[in-house]
Every structure is written in C-alpha cells, then in structure tokens.
Amino acid sequence: MEYREFGRTGWKISTIGFGAWAIGREWGPVDDRDSMTALHRALDLGVNFFDTADVYGSERLLARLRQERREPFYVATKAGRRLRPHVADGYNRQNLTAFVEDSLRALRTETIDLLQLHCPPTEVYSRPEVFGMLDDLAAQGKIRYYGVSVEKVAEALKAIEYPHVQSVQIIFNIFRQKPEEEFFPAARRRRVGILARVPLASGLLTGKMAPATAFAPDDHRNFNRHGEAFDRGETFAGVDFEEGLAAVEEVRPLVPVGASMAQLALRWILMFDAVSSTIPGAKNPAQVEDNVRAADVPALPDAAMARIREIYDRRIRALVHQNW
C-alpha cells in the first residue's frame, strides 16, 4: 500500500481508501456480517482511511470496527443531506451542531476525524458564516478537521478559498476528468487534500456490466439514472449507461496483464499526484482485495494515458464536462 500526505493535516493516508456508501444503503441488499468482514480485510491490507456519511447507515459499522481493532485509522463522515428540504438555509448552527452530535454518538467517539459538508447547495459556498460554524465546532473539540464533498469543480474552487478547509471530495475518474484541469493545480497550491470519489463510475469501470445488467429497486443505479433522487452525476458519473458501456470496451484493451479493469481505473486516478486517496466501495472481502491490488499496478505508460484521454474527449466529454 502506498500512503500520501493528506493536505495540511499531517496525516498520511492510504491511496486506496474504503468508501462506505455501498455497505450502508442505496446499493441494493447488504449484510452486516459481510460488511464487517470487508472492513476488517481492508485494515489487514493497509487501508487506513474510511469514508462514510450520516445518511449512509454505515457510521455504526465503523464504530464497531474501532472497538474490534487496535490499529489506528481515520474516519471521515459527512453532514447535511438529512435536511428536508435540502436548502442553503438549513446549513445553520442548530442543524450542523445536531448533525455532528448524532455522528459522534453513531461513531462512539468524542471527536470526528474529518467532517465534510455533504454536497451542499452551491449557495452555501458563498456563506462564510457556515465555515465559521465549522471553525467553532473544531474549537470545541467536536471535529478535528473539516472539508467538503462537492458536485462541481466551481464549488471546489470556491470552497478552498476558506483557509481551514482541509480537503475536497470530488468525482474524478476516467469518465470525469475535468477536475484535473483547473482544480488540482489550485488544490496543490493551497495544500488541500483531494479524495477521488465515484472512482469506478458506480461500477461501470469494473468492466463487469452489460446492457442487460439489472439492479435492485433500492439501488440508485436503478432509480437515479436521470437525477430523480439526487444529482445525476452520482450515478454512473453522469454518463448514459449504454454509452458508458461502449466506452468501457474501448478502454478494455489497455488493461495491464494480470490486472482487472477496476484496477486500471483506480491506477489511472493514482497517476495524478494531487490525489491523496481514492475511495472505492466494497461489500465483501474479495472486492476489497481487488481494489487494494490497484496500488500494486505499475504506473501506466504515457501511451495508455493518452489513449484514455482520447476516448474521453471523443465519447464522454460532451456528456459531462460542462455539467460538473
């Protein structure tokens, strides 16, 4: 496992983290026993960064993991998506404090390692008082550091203007390449940690899907393809399913010998040194192992990187680039 500096926190986190959305909800049926086995396997393999949210339902599992294991690891959680309606005015002191207190109880801890605003409305990034509230929560010892999870590059650029934003979680993968153009250099200048989320485009980039692939009714890949429940970009990275499948077939010949399509996709992300960690999900130990092996894949050759960019420019760019 490789470890990289996480912004200005002083942490060194595993380049392959663990995204805990898949063991919570909106990804079809899950079994807590399988989920806990997957979490333990991740620690065994050197993963030391776990990402969850108060709406995922997996904070409690990470609390169990801390009880059952002695080695240190970092847990990042998120707050804000419990708001109904999810509007900028909901990001007030009363609500943020309540969300933090609830996560402290669920995680069974006195201090949250990293609290992230959970894809708030764009207007929130222009409200310095919201970030002042986060400063107060840090001063009270309830959170150690804070960051943001964003939908759009413009939101990421605005967020890092606030001096105590330590990290930005943003969708970055073979099908969503825009962050590298302007945001990565800006984050590097400000020493902000970057968490690449949705790294496998909701499974499209595993290469295991086909036009006939079916998803459970409670799986967002079934009910959110056009943004019916939340931002469309969260599902298949905003790419039309069939078009994504066709693009995957063009990428497939680039998979290194002995590696999987998913490992290629994760290794591609790690070719960008501005990225601190990528956080693929896993429901079982086998998926964890497949994800972690990406850290051992040799650096991709320049020709492969150029070919991936060409496929993106030709097939995907017009579908996503201007939207996020």
NORZIWO-V576878 format. One line per field, one symbol per residue. phi: phi as a letter, one per 30 degrees, with the letter a starting at -180 (. if undefined). burial: I if it has 24 or more other C-alpha atoms within 12 Angstrom, else O. Layout:
phi->???
burial->???
//
This chain:
phi->.cbbdchcdidccddccbdcddccaibidbbedddddddddedecjdbbbcbadcdiceddddddddcbcddacbcbbbkdddbddbedddcdddddddddddedddhbcbdebcbdchdeeeddcceddddddedddddidbdbbabcbcbeddddddddddcdcabcbdbaecbceeddbdedddddchcdccdchdchhjeddiccbedecbdeccddccbdcidcaeeddchhiceeddddddedddeddddeicceddddddedddcddddacbddacadddddddddddcdeeddeddddddddddddcceddbeddb
burial->IIIIIIIIIOIIIIIIIIIIIIIIIIIOOIOIOOIIIIIIIIIOIIIIIIIIIIIIIIIIIIIOIIOOOOOOIIIIIIIIIIIOOOOIOIIIOOIIIOIIIIIIOIIOIOIIIIIIIIIIIIOIIOOOOIIOIIIOIIOOOIIIIIIIIIIIIIIIIIIIIIOIIIIIIIIIIIIIIIIIOOIIOIIIOIIIIIIIIIIIIIIIIIIOIOOOOOOOOOIIIIIIIOOOOOIIIIIIIIIIIOIIIOIIIIIIOIIIOOIIIIIIIIIIIIIIIIIIIIIIIIIIIOIIIIIIIIIIIOIIOOOIIOOIIOIIOOIIIOIIIOOI
//
